[in-house]
Amino acid sequence: MSAVVEPATWVRICRLEDIPALGARVLARAGRDDIALFRTATDQVFAVLDRCPHKGGPLSQGIVAGETVTCPLHGWNIGLATGEACAPDVGCARTFPARVEAGEIWLSLEEQPHDDCRSGFSRDRQPTERPESVVAAEAAPTTAERDRD
């Protein structure tokens, strides 16, 4: 018996240059938690549910360093590639496949397997998944922009 794998549905989100290095962009979804798209200093792009697994803080407003983001509420560090909290913290934010092609950022919104990490579980939260539809993408302010205000 062989499994049939359906191709992922990829959606063009924005240009790479639309997200500042070490910054984020928020992809709003109707009736669902937003997705934060992060750009590293080396132009890697990651997509993570915009809710810290600790207390639901907006990860898009955190500080990006290397391949992690620090939650602005309680300082949890979240790995951008896996969504997992860095030790000693325990928890995981859902991740989404993202890629850069010819300077364009593409995101797969296909449902991922529901293991503890991909479904957004943490030790003190339950996932808040609802039917999804993409509404709009909006730039999250960078740390420098927030400091100016």
C-alpha positions as CSV (number, residue, x, y, z in Angstrom):
1,M,0.0,0.0,0.0
2,S,1.4,3.4,-0.9
3,A,0.4,6.8,0.5
4,V,-0.7,9.6,-1.9
5,V,0.8,12.9,-1.0
6,E,-1.1,15.9,-2.2
7,P,1.0,18.9,-3.3
8,A,0.9,21.9,-0.8
9,T,-1.0,25.0,-1.8
10,W,1.4,27.9,-1.8
11,V,0.3,31.5,-1.6
12,R,2.4,34.5,-2.5
13,I,2.6,36.8,0.5
14,C,5.0,39.6,-0.3
15,R,8.4,40.5,-1.5
16,L,11.4,39.6,0.7
17,E,12.3,43.3,0.9
18,D,8.8,44.1,2.4
19,I,10.1,42.5,5.6
20,P,13.0,44.3,7.2
21,A,16.0,42.1,8.2
22,L,15.4,40.9,11.8
23,G,11.8,42.0,11.4
24,A,8.4,40.5,11.0
25,R,5.2,40.9,9.0
26,V,1.8,39.8,10.2
27,L,-0.6,37.8,8.1
28,A,-4.1,38.3,9.4
29,R,-6.5,35.4,9.0
30,A,-10.3,35.7,9.4
31,G,-11.5,33.7,12.4
32,R,-8.1,32.3,13.2
33,D,-4.9,33.3,14.9
34,D,-2.5,35.5,12.8
35,I,0.7,34.1,11.3
36,A,4.0,36.0,11.9
37,L,6.5,35.9,9.0
38,F,10.1,36.5,10.2
39,R,13.2,37.5,8.2
40,T,16.6,36.7,9.6
41,A,19.8,38.7,9.0
42,T,20.7,36.0,6.4
43,D,17.4,36.5,4.6
44,Q,15.9,33.2,5.8
45,V,12.1,33.4,6.2
46,F,10.1,31.5,8.8
47,A,6.3,31.4,9.5
48,V,5.1,30.9,13.0
49,L,1.7,31.3,14.6
50,D,1.7,34.7,16.1
51,R,1.0,33.5,19.7
52,C,3.7,32.6,22.2
53,P,2.9,29.1,23.6
54,H,3.4,30.5,27.2
55,K,0.7,33.2,27.5
56,G,-0.3,34.0,23.9
57,G,2.0,37.1,23.4
58,P,2.4,38.5,19.9
59,L,5.6,36.9,18.6
60,S,5.7,39.3,15.7
61,Q,6.5,42.1,18.2
62,G,9.4,40.2,19.6
63,I,13.1,40.6,18.9
64,V,14.7,38.3,16.3
65,A,18.2,37.1,17.0
66,G,19.7,34.4,14.8
67,E,16.9,31.9,14.2
68,T,14.9,32.7,17.4
69,V,12.4,35.3,18.4
70,T,12.0,36.5,22.0
71,C,8.4,37.0,23.1
72,P,7.8,40.6,24.2
73,L,5.7,39.6,27.2
74,H,7.7,37.2,29.3
75,G,11.0,36.7,27.4
76,W,10.5,33.2,26.1
77,N,12.8,32.4,23.2
78,I,11.1,30.5,20.4
79,G,13.0,28.7,17.6
80,L,11.7,30.0,14.3
81,A,12.3,26.7,12.4
82,T,10.5,24.5,14.8
83,G,8.3,26.8,16.9
84,E,9.7,25.1,20.0
85,A,10.5,27.1,23.2
86,C,14.2,27.1,24.1
87,A,15.1,25.4,27.3
88,P,14.4,25.7,30.2
89,D,10.9,26.6,28.8
90,V,8.6,24.0,27.4
91,G,6.0,24.6,24.7
92,C,5.6,25.1,21.0
93,A,4.0,27.5,18.5
94,R,2.7,26.1,15.3
95,T,4.9,26.6,12.2
96,F,4.0,26.8,8.5
97,P,6.2,26.0,5.5
98,A,7.6,29.2,3.9
99,R,10.0,29.7,1.0
100,V,11.7,32.5,-0.9
101,E,11.7,32.2,-4.7
102,A,13.1,35.0,-6.9
103,G,12.7,37.5,-4.1
104,E,9.1,36.6,-3.4
105,I,7.9,35.0,-0.1
106,W,5.5,32.0,-0.5
107,L,3.6,30.4,2.4
108,S,1.8,27.0,2.6
109,L,-1.4,27.2,4.5
110,E,-2.0,23.5,4.3
111,E,-3.0,21.8,7.6
112,Q,0.0,20.2,9.2
113,P,0.0,17.0,11.3
114,H,-1.4,17.6,14.8
115,D,1.4,16.6,17.0
116,D,2.0,18.7,20.1
117,C,4.2,21.2,18.4
118,R,2.3,21.8,15.1
119,S,-1.1,22.2,16.8
120,G,0.1,24.9,19.2
121,F,-0.1,23.0,22.5
122,S,1.9,24.1,25.5
123,R,1.8,22.9,29.1
124,D,-0.8,25.5,30.0
125,R,-2.7,26.3,26.8
126,Q,-5.0,24.5,24.4
127,P,-4.9,25.3,20.7
128,T,-7.3,27.8,19.3
129,E,-7.7,26.5,15.7
130,R,-10.7,27.6,13.7
131,P,-11.5,27.5,10.0
132,E,-9.0,29.6,8.1
133,S,-9.0,32.2,5.4
134,V,-6.3,34.7,4.6
135,V,-7.4,38.3,5.1
136,A,-4.4,40.6,4.7
137,A,-0.7,41.0,5.4
138,E,0.4,44.0,7.4
139,A,3.9,44.9,8.4
140,A,4.7,44.6,12.1
141,P,6.8,47.4,13.4
142,T,10.5,46.7,13.9
143,T,12.2,47.2,17.2
144,A,13.7,50.5,15.9
145,E,10.3,51.7,14.8
146,R,8.7,50.9,18.2
147,D,11.5,52.7,20.0
148,R,10.9,55.9,17.9
149,D,7.2,56.1,19.1
